[in-house]
C-alpha cells in the first residue's frame, strides 16, 4: 500500500470511511459483516480508519472499538465531535444536532474514547461549525484535549478556507475533511489552496460520487427508505437523468485506462496532490479490494484533462445537499 502524510501521521494513500457500515445508504449491515470489512481493510494495508460520534449515533464507534481493539497500534484512528444525536424531546428518539460548545466537545470525546476502547484518538475533527460558537472556542477546547493526551491532532470537516485560517491560528490543524470528487468540486474554490498554504492535509469523503462513479448501475427509485441519497437533489429524477448521461463516456475512459470506474474516480483524486487522501466507504469486500487497487493506476495529463472536462461543477446537475444540508456545511457552494 502506498502511503501519504496526514498531519503528523503516515497513513495509507487510501483510507476507509466507516460511516456506511452503520448508516447512510439503507439498512445497516450486521456487526459481523462490518467487522469482516474492517479486518479485511487492515489486512490489505489500510492504516486510516474514519468514524464519528454521529454515525449510527455511536454504533459505528462501538463497531470499530470491538473489531479493532486488538490492533490499535497498526492504524491511525480518526473520529469527530460537534455533530451528534440528542434526545431533545425525552421520547428516546435521537435528533441530529450541531453543538460546538467546549463542554459538549469534552463530553463527546470521553464517550468516544469509551466506545472506541482506546486511550487516545489520533485525529479528532470538529464535524461541523456551530454558528452559535466561535471557532476559536471550539478549537480551544480541542487544543485542551491534545494537552490532556486524549487526542493527538485536530481536524475540521466541511468548513470554509476562512474558518480554517481562524482555527489554525488557535492550534495547528492537521486535516480538513470535505466531500471531493469529480462531481463535487467545492474545495477547489478556496479550501484546497488554503490547505496547501498552511500545510494541512485534505481528506476527501464520498470520493466515488456517492456511488454514482462506481460502475454499478444505480436506480434512485429503488433506494432503501433510509438511504439519505433520497434527499439529495442530484438523485432527483430530472437531475439524475442528466447525470446518468455523463457515465457512458466516463466508463469508456476507464476502459481505455484499464481500470474500474471506481478506481478511475479515486486515481483522479490521488493525482490532484500528494496532500489529498480519499476515504471511500463500502460494505462489500470485493468493492474494498477494487478501491484499494486505485493506488497503482496512472493517469496521463491528457486523460486528466478529459475527465475534468466531462464531469465538473458545470456538467453535474443539482446541488450536493438539500437546503438543510447546505446550511450545515460551511464550505463554499458553486
C-alpha positions as CSV (number, residue, x, y, z in Angstrom):
1,X,0.0,0.0,0.0
2,X,1.3,3.4,-0.9
3,X,1.4,6.0,1.9
4,X,0.9,9.7,2.4
5,X,1.4,12.2,5.2
6,X,-1.7,13.1,7.2
7,X,-0.6,15.8,9.7
8,X,1.9,14.1,12.0
9,X,1.0,10.6,10.7
10,X,1.9,8.5,7.8
11,X,-1.1,6.6,6.5
12,X,-2.2,4.5,3.6
13,X,-2.9,6.6,0.5
14,X,-6.5,5.4,0.6
15,X,-8.2,5.2,3.9
16,X,-11.6,3.7,4.9
17,X,-14.6,5.8,5.5
18,X,-16.6,3.7,8.0
19,X,-19.9,5.5,8.2
20,X,-21.9,3.3,5.8
21,X,-21.1,0.3,8.0
22,X,-23.7,1.7,10.3
23,X,-25.9,4.3,8.5
24,X,-26.4,6.3,5.4
25,X,-27.1,4.0,2.4
26,X,-30.1,2.0,3.7
27,X,-30.3,-0.6,6.4
28,X,-27.0,-1.1,8.3
29,X,-25.2,-4.4,7.7
30,X,-24.6,-6.8,10.6
31,X,-21.9,-6.2,13.1
32,X,-20.3,-9.4,11.9
33,X,-20.1,-8.2,8.3
34,X,-18.9,-4.8,9.4
35,X,-16.1,-6.5,11.4
36,X,-15.1,-8.6,8.3
37,X,-14.8,-5.4,6.2
38,X,-12.7,-3.6,8.9
39,X,-10.3,-6.5,9.4
40,X,-10.0,-7.1,5.6
41,X,-9.1,-3.5,5.2
42,X,-6.5,-3.7,7.9
43,X,-5.1,-6.9,6.3
44,X,-4.9,-5.2,2.9
45,X,-2.8,-2.4,4.3
46,X,-5.3,0.3,5.2
47,X,-4.0,2.3,8.1
48,X,-6.5,5.2,8.3
49,X,-10.0,4.4,9.7
50,X,-12.5,7.3,9.8
51,X,-15.6,7.3,12.1
52,X,-17.6,9.9,14.1
53,X,-19.8,10.1,17.2
54,X,-22.7,10.8,14.8
55,X,-22.5,7.7,12.8
56,X,-25.2,5.3,13.9
57,X,-25.4,7.6,17.0
58,X,-22.4,5.9,18.5
59,X,-22.9,2.5,16.9
60,X,-20.1,3.0,14.4
61,X,-17.5,3.9,17.0
62,X,-18.6,0.9,19.0
63,X,-18.2,-1.4,16.0
64,X,-14.6,-0.1,15.4
65,X,-13.7,-0.4,19.0
66,X,-14.9,-4.0,19.2
67,X,-13.3,-5.1,15.8
68,X,-10.0,-3.3,16.0
69,X,-9.1,-3.0,19.7
70,X,-6.6,-5.8,19.4
71,X,-4.8,-4.0,16.5
72,X,-4.7,-0.4,17.9
73,X,-1.0,0.2,17.2
74,X,-1.4,-0.7,13.5
75,X,-3.5,2.2,12.3
76,X,-4.4,5.9,12.6
77,X,-7.8,6.4,14.2
78,X,-9.9,9.4,13.2
79,X,-13.2,10.4,14.8
80,X,-15.4,13.5,15.0
81,X,-17.3,15.6,17.5
82,X,-19.7,18.6,17.3
83,X,-22.4,16.7,15.5
84,X,-24.3,14.1,17.5
85,X,-27.7,12.6,18.4
86,X,-29.6,14.2,21.2
87,X,-32.9,13.1,22.8
88,X,-34.4,16.5,22.7
89,X,-38.0,15.5,23.5
90,X,-37.5,12.8,26.0
91,X,-39.1,10.2,23.8
92,X,-36.0,8.2,23.1
93,X,-35.7,9.4,19.5
94,X,-32.3,10.9,18.8
95,X,-32.2,14.1,16.7
96,X,-29.1,15.2,14.8
97,X,-27.7,18.4,16.5
98,X,-24.7,20.6,15.8
99,X,-23.1,21.5,19.1
100,X,-19.6,23.0,19.2
101,X,-19.6,24.2,22.9
102,X,-16.4,23.3,24.7
103,X,-18.2,21.3,27.4
104,X,-20.1,19.2,24.8
105,X,-16.9,18.5,22.9
106,X,-15.1,17.3,26.0
107,X,-18.0,15.0,26.9
108,X,-18.3,13.7,23.4
109,X,-14.6,12.8,23.4
110,X,-15.0,10.9,26.7
111,X,-17.9,9.0,25.3
112,X,-16.0,8.2,22.0
113,X,-12.9,7.0,23.9
114,X,-15.1,4.6,25.8
115,X,-16.9,3.3,22.7
116,X,-13.7,3.0,20.7
117,X,-12.0,1.2,23.6
118,X,-8.8,3.3,23.3
119,X,-6.9,5.8,25.4
120,X,-6.3,8.3,22.6
121,X,-7.9,9.3,19.3
122,X,-5.2,10.1,16.8
123,X,-7.1,12.7,14.7
124,X,-10.2,14.4,16.1
125,X,-12.3,16.5,13.8
126,X,-14.8,19.2,14.6
127,X,-17.6,17.7,12.4
128,X,-19.4,20.9,11.6
129,X,-19.1,24.6,12.5
130,X,-21.6,25.6,15.2
131,X,-22.8,29.1,14.1
132,X,-23.5,29.9,17.8
133,X,-20.0,29.2,19.0
134,X,-16.8,31.0,17.7
135,X,-14.5,28.6,16.0
136,X,-11.8,29.8,18.4
137,X,-13.7,28.5,21.4
138,X,-14.4,25.1,19.8
139,X,-10.8,24.6,18.7
140,X,-9.5,25.9,22.0
141,X,-11.4,23.1,23.7
142,X,-9.9,20.5,21.3
143,X,-6.5,22.0,22.0
144,X,-7.1,21.3,25.7
145,X,-7.8,17.7,24.8
146,X,-4.5,17.5,23.0
147,X,-2.7,18.8,26.1
148,X,-4.5,16.2,28.2
149,X,-3.4,13.4,25.9
150,X,-6.9,12.4,24.9
151,X,-6.4,13.3,21.2
152,X,-3.2,13.7,19.2
153,X,-4.2,16.1,16.3
154,X,-7.1,18.3,15.4
155,X,-9.1,18.4,12.1
156,X,-12.0,20.3,10.7
157,X,-14.9,19.0,8.5
158,X,-17.0,20.8,5.9
159,X,-15.6,24.3,6.7
160,X,-14.5,27.2,4.7
161,X,-11.0,28.4,4.0
162,X,-11.6,31.5,6.2
163,X,-12.7,29.3,9.1
164,X,-9.7,27.0,8.6
165,X,-7.3,30.0,8.8
166,X,-9.0,31.2,12.0
167,X,-8.8,27.8,13.6
168,X,-5.2,27.3,12.5
169,X,-4.3,30.5,14.4
170,X,-5.5,28.9,17.6
171,X,-3.9,25.4,17.2
172,X,-2.3,23.7,14.2
173,X,-4.9,22.0,12.1
174,X,-3.7,18.6,10.7
175,X,-6.5,17.9,8.3
176,X,-9.6,19.3,6.5
177,X,-12.2,16.7,5.5
178,X,-14.8,17.6,2.9
179,X,-16.6,15.9,0.1
180,X,-14.5,16.0,-3.0
181,X,-14.7,14.0,-6.2
182,X,-15.0,14.6,-10.0
183,X,-18.7,15.5,-9.4
184,X,-18.2,17.6,-6.3
185,X,-15.6,20.4,-6.8
186,X,-16.4,22.8,-3.9
187,X,-13.0,22.5,-2.3
188,X,-11.4,23.8,-5.5
189,X,-12.8,27.3,-4.9
190,X,-10.6,28.1,-1.9
191,X,-10.2,25.3,0.6
192,X,-7.5,23.3,-1.3
193,X,-5.4,26.4,-1.7
194,X,-5.7,27.2,2.0
195,X,-4.6,23.7,2.8
196,X,-1.6,23.9,0.6
197,X,-0.6,27.2,2.1
198,X,-1.0,26.1,5.7
199,X,0.4,22.6,5.3
200,X,-2.9,20.9,6.1
201,X,-3.8,17.5,4.7
202,X,-7.1,17.2,2.8
203,X,-9.2,14.1,3.4
204,X,-11.8,13.5,0.7
205,X,-15.1,11.8,1.6
206,X,-17.6,10.4,-0.9
207,X,-14.8,10.2,-3.5
208,X,-16.8,7.9,-5.8
209,X,-19.7,10.4,-6.1
210,X,-22.0,8.7,-3.6
211,X,-21.7,5.5,-5.7
212,X,-22.5,7.3,-9.0
213,X,-19.0,6.8,-10.3
214,X,-18.7,3.2,-9.0
215,X,-19.6,1.4,-12.2
216,X,-22.6,-0.5,-11.0
217,X,-26.0,0.8,-12.2
218,X,-27.9,2.9,-9.7
219,X,-31.6,3.4,-9.6
220,X,-32.6,6.1,-7.2
221,X,-36.2,5.0,-7.4
222,X,-35.2,1.7,-5.7
223,X,-33.1,3.3,-2.9
224,X,-33.9,2.0,0.6
225,X,-36.2,4.3,2.6
226,X,-33.3,5.0,4.9
227,X,-30.9,5.9,2.1
228,X,-30.0,9.6,2.6
229,X,-29.4,10.0,-1.2
230,X,-33.2,10.2,-1.4
231,X,-32.9,13.7,-0.1
232,X,-30.1,14.8,-2.4
233,X,-31.0,16.9,-5.4
234,X,-28.5,15.1,-7.7
235,X,-30.5,11.9,-7.4
236,X,-33.9,13.5,-8.2
237,X,-35.4,12.2,-11.5
238,X,-34.6,15.1,-13.8
239,X,-31.1,15.7,-12.4
240,X,-30.3,12.0,-12.2
241,X,-31.3,11.6,-15.9
242,X,-28.8,14.4,-16.8
243,X,-26.1,13.0,-14.6
244,X,-26.6,9.5,-15.9
245,X,-25.9,10.8,-19.4
246,X,-22.3,11.5,-18.4
247,X,-21.5,8.0,-17.4
248,X,-21.0,6.2,-20.8
249,X,-18.1,8.5,-21.7
250,X,-16.7,8.1,-18.2
251,X,-16.9,4.3,-18.4
252,X,-15.2,4.4,-21.8
253,X,-12.3,6.4,-20.3
254,X,-12.0,3.8,-17.5
255,X,-11.9,1.0,-20.2
256,X,-9.1,2.8,-22.1
257,X,-7.1,3.3,-18.9
258,X,-7.6,-0.4,-18.0
259,X,-9.2,0.2,-14.6
260,X,-12.6,0.0,-13.0
261,X,-14.8,3.2,-12.9
262,X,-14.3,3.4,-9.1
263,X,-10.6,3.2,-9.5
264,X,-10.7,5.9,-12.1
265,X,-12.5,8.2,-9.7
266,X,-10.0,7.5,-6.9
267,X,-7.0,7.8,-9.1
268,X,-8.2,11.2,-10.3
269,X,-8.2,12.3,-6.7
270,X,-4.8,10.9,-5.9
271,X,-3.4,12.8,-8.9
272,X,-4.7,16.1,-7.5
273,X,-1.9,16.4,-5.0
274,X,0.1,14.3,-2.5
275,X,-1.7,16.0,0.4
276,X,-5.0,14.6,-0.6
277,X,-6.2,11.3,0.9
278,X,-9.6,9.7,-0.2
279,X,-11.6,7.7,2.2
280,X,-14.1,5.6,0.2
281,X,-16.6,3.6,2.2
282,X,-18.0,0.2,1.4
283,X,-19.9,-2.7,3.0
284,X,-18.6,-5.3,0.4
285,X,-15.2,-7.0,0.4
286,X,-15.0,-7.0,-3.4
287,X,-15.5,-3.2,-3.5
288,X,-12.9,-2.8,-0.9
289,X,-10.3,-4.7,-2.9
290,X,-11.3,-2.8,-6.1
291,X,-11.0,0.6,-4.4
292,X,-7.5,-0.1,-3.0
293,X,-6.3,-1.0,-6.4
294,X,-6.6,2.6,-7.5
295,X,-3.1,3.4,-5.9
296,X,-1.5,1.7,-8.9
297,X,-3.5,3.5,-11.6
298,X,-1.5,6.1,-13.5
299,X,-3.4,8.8,-15.4
300,X,-1.8,10.9,-18.2
301,X,-2.2,14.7,-18.3
302,X,-4.5,14.2,-21.4
303,X,-6.7,11.7,-19.5
304,X,-7.0,14.1,-16.5
305,X,-8.0,16.9,-18.8
306,X,-10.7,14.8,-20.5
307,X,-12.1,13.8,-17.1
308,X,-12.1,17.4,-15.9
309,X,-14.0,18.5,-19.0
310,X,-16.5,15.6,-18.8
311,X,-17.6,15.7,-15.1
312,X,-17.3,19.0,-13.2
313,X,-19.4,21.7,-11.5
314,X,-20.9,22.8,-14.8
315,X,-21.9,19.4,-16.2
316,X,-23.3,17.8,-13.0
317,X,-27.0,18.7,-12.4
318,X,-28.3,19.5,-8.9
319,X,-26.7,20.7,-5.7
320,X,-25.0,18.1,-3.5
321,X,-27.2,18.7,-0.5
322,X,-30.8,19.8,0.1
323,X,-31.4,23.2,1.8
324,X,-30.7,21.9,5.3
325,X,-27.5,20.2,4.3
326,X,-26.3,23.3,2.5
327,X,-26.9,25.3,5.7
328,X,-25.0,22.8,7.9
329,X,-22.0,22.6,5.6
330,X,-19.9,25.8,5.6
331,X,-17.8,25.0,2.5
332,X,-18.4,27.3,-0.4
333,X,-21.2,26.4,-2.8
334,X,-20.9,26.5,-6.6
